[in-house]
Amino acid sequence: MPDLLESANKLFVEKKFHDAITLYDRILLEDPDNIEALNNKGYALSKTKNYAEALACYEKALLIKADDKTVLTNKISALRKTKRYDEALRYCELILKLFPHDNITLYHKERILYSLGRYSESIDCCNKILKSYPRNEEVLLDKASCLARINAGDAMSVLEECISINPKLRYKIRNSSAFADISSDERFLKITSE
């Protein structure tokens, strides 16, 4: 069984998701309570955008071990991708109650809050992550997106910081709908010009 799991995981890493799912199914026929196979099958299903089946795998795994952080995190991701934000947020809170500084969960939470239009709360999550990883360009960009919805001046400073870390972000920023309201601002044009 360990060899089969290793083979399935190797296929997953090689992005051969359907083949990996077939092997995870073989494992689960013999050992239906194998949490690693359930979780990894769910993750592979998510990669193929089969979120309903992925969520079913995560739910079965959580019936076996309700507090498995990896499974909970993957479930949050699938829920977020299916726009089931309130449910995903509840799982974020569950993890953060046990692990208040879990950056992966904070990342999901800040993205969910942004999608819900709760920009100030999203910024709070970004700030918590940035304490540990101050040069995380993705989180800085998310923070700037929120700030653009609230206060363009603050957004500009964060955008400058993003571009100082990764100048290639200029194109993404210029074409992001998050910055539509400030896209004609002189400072924005200067920051995002090549």
BAVOBA-67057 format. One record per atom (N, C-alpha, C, O): residue in one letter; x, y, z. Coordinates in steps of 0.05 Angstrom, whole numbers, plus 5000, padded with zeros to 4 digits. Atoms other than C-alpha are relative to their C-alpha. Layout:
<rs>
aXYZ
...
</rs>
This chain:
<rs>
m501649765000
m500050005000
m501750265000
m501150444985
p498449765000
p505550515016
p501250064972
p501450294964
d498949965027
d508550394946
d497950114982
d498550294965
l502249905016
l501750514914
l499550305006
l499150454987
l500449724992
l500951164953
l502250174990
l501850394980
e497749855010
e507851384934
e499850034970
e500450254959
s500449985029
s506351234861
s497850204993
s498150364974
a502249815005
a499751614864
a501050295005
a500450474989
n499049744994
n503252204897
n502050104978
n502050344972
k498249935022
k508652194843
k498550094975
k499250284963
l501749925022
l503352214789
l498850285004
l498650444986
f501249744994
f500152804824
f502150224996
f501550424983
v497949805003
v506753184827
v500650054970
v501350274962
e499649975029
e507553044752
e497650114986
e497550134961
k502449885010
k500653354743
k498349804982
k496949894965
k501650215013
k497752694718
k497749935019
k497549725031
f502050014979
f491652814761
f498049764997
f497449635017
h501950225004
h486852304730
h501349735006
h500049565018
d498650254994
d492051754735
d500449975031
d500049765042
a499650014970
a493451944808
a497349935013
a497349785032
i502650064989
i485951934823
i499349704998
i498249585017
t500450295003
t485551224795
t501549845021
t500449655033
l498550154980
l491050994842
l498950065028
l498849885045
y501249944974
y487951364902
y497449835004
y496949745026
d502450164999
d481450994886
d500749715007
d499349585023
r499150274994
r485150324887
r500849985030
r500149785043
i499350004972
i488050504955
i497550005018
i497449855037
l502449964984
l481250714982
l498249754999
l496549715016
l501550255001
l478150054959
l500949815022
l499349675035
e498850184979
e482849685006
e499950135028
e499649995048
d499949864974
d483150215060
d498450264998
d499550484994
p501849775004
p477050685057
p500450235019
p499450455015
d499649804980
d479351065118
d502850124999
d503850255018
n497349905003
n486251255091
n499850304995
n499150394973
i500349715001
i486252005106
i501850124979
i500950314965
e498149885020
e492352155063
e498949954972
e499050134955
a501050055027
a489251815002
a497450164995
a497050264973
l502449845003
l482552165014
l500750294995
l499650424977
n499249725003
n485852835022
n501350054972
n500750244958
n498549975025
n490552744962
n498149964976
n498450104956
k501950035021
k484852484919
k498350254997
k497850354975
g501649755000
g480753094939
g501650234987
g500550384971
y498349795011
y486553544921
y500349974970
y500250164954
a499750065029
a487553204853
a497350064986
a497350174964
l502649935012
l480053274840
l499650304998
l498650404978
s500149715001
s480554014857
s501650104976
s500850294962
k498349915022
k486154084806
k498649954973
k499250094953
t501550055024
t481353794754
t497450155000
t495650124983
k502449834996
k476054294778
k497549845006
k495249935001
n502250174992
n471653724803
n499650055030
n500249885047
y500149924972
y470154094868
y498049855016
y498449805040
a502150144985
a463853714887
a501249735011
a500849675035
e498850264991
e467653044890
e502350055019
e502749905038
a497849934982
a473653384922
a498950055028
a500049955048
l501249944974
l469253654978
l498949745013
l499149725037
a501050264988
a466152954987
a502449855012
a502149735033
c497650134988
c473252674998
c500850135026
c501450005045
y499249864976
y474853215048
y498149955023
y498949915046
e502050044979
e468353115085
e500349725012
e500049685036
k499650274990
k469552365090
k502549995018
k502549875040
a497649994983
a476652495116
a499550135026
a500650055047
l500549854975
l474052985167
l498149845019
l498149895043
l501650184982
l469052465193
l501949815015
l501349725037
i498150184988
i475152035208
i501750165020
i502350065042
k498349824983
k479452605237
k499150294996
k500050424978
a501349745003
a475453235248
a501950245001
a501250464990
d498249774997
d481453685264
d502549984982
d504550124988
d497750025017
d486153485208
d500350274985
d498750344967
k499649735011
k489054165189
k500450004970
k499450184956
t499550015029
t491353965119
t497449964985
t496950104965
v502650055013
v484453695101
v498350255002
v497050334983
l501649764996
l481054305131
l500950224981
l499250364969
t498949795017
t485654765092
t499249954970
t498450144956
n500750065028
n484354405026
n497050034996
n496150114974
k502949965002
k476854415040
k499450304997
k497750384982
i500449715003
i477255175050
i500650094972
i499050244960
s499349935027
s480655234983
s497849934980
s497150094963
a502150105018
a475354824947
a497450175004
a496150244985
l502449844994
l469755214982
l500350284988
l498550394977
r499449735010
r473055874963
r499750004969
r498550194958
k500150015029
k473655664890
k497149954990
k496550024967
t502950035008
t466155484889
t498350225011
t495950215011
k501349764990
k464456154920
k498249955024
k496250095029
r501550064975
r461755834984
r501650145023
r502650015041
y498349844982
y465056395023
y499449985029
y501249965046
d500750004971
d461156385088
d500949745013
d501949735035
e499250264990
e462455645097
e503149985002
e504149895022
a497050005000
a469855725079
a501050175023
a503050095036
l499249824979
l470356295128
l499749875028
l501449905045
r500450154975
r467555855184
r502449815005
r503349785028
y497850184997
y473055345171
y502650155006
y504350065021
c497649834994
c478355905171
c500050065030
c502150045043
e500149924972
e475956125239
e500649765018
e501949795039
l499450244985
l476255405264
l503049955002
l504049895024
i497150045000
i483555335244
i501450225015
i503250175031
l498749774988
l485456035267
l499650015031
l501150135045
k500450024971
k482455895336
k502249835012
k503249885034
l497950184991
l487655335343
l502850104993
l504750065008
f497449915011
f493255645301
f499750294991
f499450344967
p500749725007
p492256405303
p501950134980
p501350334968
h498149885018
h498456545261
h500549834975
h502649854962
d499750185024
d497356025206
d499750164975
d497550244968
n500049825023
n499256425144
n498449894977
n497250054962
i501550115022
i496055945095
i497050055004
i495650134986
t502849954994
t489356005130
t499450304999
t497350384989
l500349715002
l490256755137
l499850094971
l498350274964
y500149945028
y491556785062
y497349944988
y496150104974
h502750075010
h485156415046
h497950205011
h496150294997
k502049824987
k481356855096
k500150284987
k498050394982
e499949735012
e483957505066
e498850004972
e497550204964
r501250025027
r481857274996
r497049985002
r495650104986
i502950034996
i474957065021
i498850275008
i496750354997
l501049744991
l473957725057
l499950204978
l498150364976
y500049825023
y475958104995
y497649944982
y496250124973
s502250085017
s470857714954
s497350085012
s495450134997
l502549924986
l465557885006
l499850315003
l497850415013
g500049714998
g467358625001
g500750115028
g500150345034
r499349934973
r469958635072
r503050085000
r504749945011
y497349925006
y476259015053
y501750065025
y504149985025
s498449934977
s478459275121
s500949745015
s503249735024
e499350254987
e478258575151
e502049844983
e503849724995
s498150135017
s481958305091
s502850125004
s504849985005
i497549864995
i487358835102
i501349915026
i503749875028
d499050104974
d487958605175
d501449734997
d503649695008
c498750265005
c489457895151
c502650034985
c504649914991
c497649955015
c494458155100
c502250105019
c504550005017
n498049894981
n498058545155
n501149795018
n503549795024
k499050224983
k498557925199
k502049834984
k504149754995
i498150165016
i501757535142
i502550154995
i504750044996
l497749835007
l506358115124
l501950035024
l504250115020
k498250004977
k509058105195
k502149794998
k504549835005
s498150225004
s512257435179
s501450014974
s503849944972
y499050005027
y513357545105
y499650284988
y497950314971
p500549735009
p514058295092
p500350054970
p499350254960
r499649965029
r516158205020
r498449804983
r499249734961
n501850185015
n510557734999
n498450174980
n496550304987
e501249835020
e508658064934
e497149944995
e495550134989
e502950075004
e502057684927
e498250125021
e496150235015
v501549894978
v499657904995
v500050304999
v498050435005
l499949715003
l502058614984
l498150094978
l496850294981
l501949935021
l498158624919
l497149985008
l495550155001
d502750034989
d491958364954
d499350245018
d497150345018
k500449774982
k492858905007
k499450264984
k497750414990
a500349775017
a493559434953
a497250004987
a496050214984
s502750035012
s487159174919
s497950095020
s496050235012
c501949924979
c483359264984
c500250305005
c498250445007
l499649724994
l486359944997
l498950184977
l497950404982
a501049845023
a484460174927
a496950035002
a495850224992
r502949984996
r477260034947
r499350205022
r497050295024
i500549834976
i478060465010
i501450274998
i500150475003
n498449764999
n483660975001
n502249984979
n504249844984
a498150025022
a487461064936
a502950075008
a504849944998
g497349924992
g493461414969
g501549785013
g503949735006
d498750234986
d495060825014
d500649784980
d502749654981
a499650215020
a494260354955
a502550064983
a504049884977
m497749935017
m499560734915
m502649925014
m504449825001
s497550074986
s504860644969
s500549705000
s502849614996
v499750295000
v503559894973
v500649904972
v502249714968
l499450085027
l503559844897
l503050054993
l504349894980
e497249945005
e510360184895
e501849795013
e503849705001
e498550214987
e512859674945
e499949734985
e501949604982
c500350245016
c510059094903
c501950014976
c503349814970
i498549985024
i513459344841
i503050015006
i504749924989
s497250014993
s520059454877
s500949725005
s503349655001
i499350284996
i519858714895
i500049854973
i501849694968
n500250145025
n517558474827
n498950204978
n496550234976
p500849805021
p517458984769
p498149884979
p496650024966
k501850135019
k513858464726
k497050025007
k495349974991
l502849974992
l507558604766
l498650244987
l496250264989
r501249755012
r506459264729
r497749934982
r495650054983
y502050075020
y502558924673
y497549905015
y495249975008
k502350124985
k498158524722
k498450225014
k496050225014
i501349784985
i496759154763
i498450184980
i496150254986
r501349835020
r495159574701
r497349884990
r495450034985
n502350145011
n490059054678
n498149895021
n496249755014
s501750114979
s486958894745
s497550195004
s497850435006
s502549854995
s479659114755
s500050135028
s498550325032
a499949894973
a481359244828
a500950295000
a500350445018
f498949735001
f484959884807
f498650174979
f499750384972
a501449855021
a479860124756
a499550295008
a499750474992
d500749734990
d477860724799
d502450195001
d502150435001
i497649834998
i485060974804
i501849974975
i504050094975
s498350065023
s487660744736
s500850254984
s502850244969
s499249765015
s487861454707
s501550205018
s502350425009
d498549834981
d491261754769
d502950024990
d504149824982
e497249955009
e498062064751
e502049825014
e503849705001
r498150174984
r501661694807
r499749714992
r501849574989
f500550275009
f498461034786
f501449954973
f502749754969
l498850025027
l500661144714
l503049995001
l504449844987
k497150004997
k507661304736
k501149755012
k503149645003
i499250254986
i508160704783
i500049764980
i501749594981
t500450235017
t505660224729
t501350024973
t501049844957
s498849985027
s509460494669
s502649855000
s504049815020
e497650175004
e515260084642
e502550165005
e504750055004
</rs>
